[in-house]
């Protein structure tokens, strides 16, 4: 009789633990925001000869390094809307003043 009682208690504990784990996993999955897929085609309207050298995440934006077709530049893109959020021109430093 003791063995049957121990098996019953053990199975009850397993049910409680499994239910707790299941509830925690479901709560974690519901709490995470799903990534927003980009379904927009993006046209940057850059001069011919421009090429994308690299792309990196910059906060909630994408930063694309462009070369060719003028000075090097970084274009900030909002992935939710597919629009250009900003530009940074990477030019030469200003020449030193003449004496």
C-alpha positions as CSV (number, residue, x, y, z in Angstrom):
1,X,0.0,0.0,0.0
2,X,2.9,2.4,0.7
3,X,4.3,1.8,-2.8
4,X,1.0,2.7,-4.4
5,X,0.7,5.8,-2.3
6,X,4.3,6.9,-3.2
7,X,3.6,6.3,-6.9
8,X,0.4,8.3,-6.8
9,X,2.1,11.3,-5.0
10,X,5.0,11.1,-7.5
11,X,2.7,11.2,-10.5
12,X,0.7,14.0,-9.0
13,X,3.9,16.0,-8.6
14,X,4.9,15.3,-12.2
15,X,1.5,16.6,-13.4
16,X,1.9,19.8,-11.4
17,X,5.5,20.4,-12.6
18,X,4.6,19.7,-16.2
19,X,1.6,22.0,-16.1
20,X,3.7,24.8,-14.6
21,X,6.4,24.4,-17.2
22,X,3.8,24.5,-20.0
23,X,2.2,27.6,-18.6
24,X,5.6,29.4,-18.3
25,X,6.6,28.4,-21.9
26,X,3.3,29.7,-23.3
27,X,3.5,32.9,-21.3
28,X,7.1,33.6,-22.6
29,X,6.1,32.9,-26.2
30,X,3.1,35.2,-26.0
31,X,5.2,38.0,-24.4
32,X,7.7,38.2,-27.2
33,X,6.8,40.5,-30.1
34,X,7.0,38.8,-33.5
35,X,9.5,40.3,-36.0
36,X,7.8,42.4,-38.7
37,X,8.7,41.1,-42.1
38,X,9.8,43.6,-44.7
39,X,7.5,43.2,-47.7
40,X,8.3,46.5,-49.3
41,X,10.6,47.0,-52.3
42,X,12.9,49.9,-51.6
43,X,14.4,52.2,-54.2
44,X,17.1,54.5,-52.9
45,X,17.3,56.8,-56.0
46,X,21.1,56.9,-55.9
47,X,23.3,57.9,-58.8
48,X,24.4,55.1,-61.2
49,X,27.6,53.3,-60.1
50,X,26.4,53.3,-56.5
51,X,26.9,50.0,-54.7
52,X,25.9,48.8,-51.2
53,X,29.1,47.9,-49.3
54,X,27.5,46.9,-46.0
55,X,24.2,46.9,-44.0
56,X,24.0,47.0,-40.2
57,X,21.2,47.4,-37.6
58,X,21.2,50.8,-36.0
59,X,18.5,50.8,-33.3
60,X,15.2,50.3,-35.0
61,X,16.7,51.3,-38.4
62,X,19.0,49.8,-41.0
63,X,22.2,51.6,-41.9
64,X,23.4,51.0,-45.4
65,X,27.0,52.1,-46.4
66,X,27.0,53.2,-50.1
67,X,30.0,53.8,-52.2
68,X,30.4,55.1,-55.8
69,X,28.3,57.6,-57.6
70,X,29.8,60.4,-55.5
71,X,31.0,60.6,-52.0
72,X,30.6,57.7,-49.6
73,X,27.5,57.9,-47.6
74,X,25.3,56.1,-45.0
75,X,21.6,55.9,-45.6
76,X,19.3,55.2,-42.7
77,X,16.3,53.1,-43.6
78,X,13.1,52.6,-41.6
79,X,12.3,48.9,-42.2
80,X,8.7,49.2,-41.1
81,X,7.8,51.7,-43.9
82,X,10.7,51.1,-46.3
83,X,11.5,54.8,-46.4
84,X,14.8,56.6,-46.1
85,X,14.9,58.1,-42.6
86,X,18.2,60.0,-43.0
87,X,21.6,60.4,-44.8
88,X,25.1,60.9,-43.6
89,X,27.6,62.1,-46.2
90,X,31.2,60.9,-45.6
91,X,33.4,63.5,-47.3
92,X,37.0,64.5,-46.8
93,X,37.9,66.7,-43.9
94,X,37.9,70.4,-44.5
95,X,41.3,71.5,-45.9
96,X,43.5,73.5,-43.4
97,X,43.2,77.3,-43.8
98,X,45.8,79.1,-45.9
99,X,48.3,81.4,-44.2
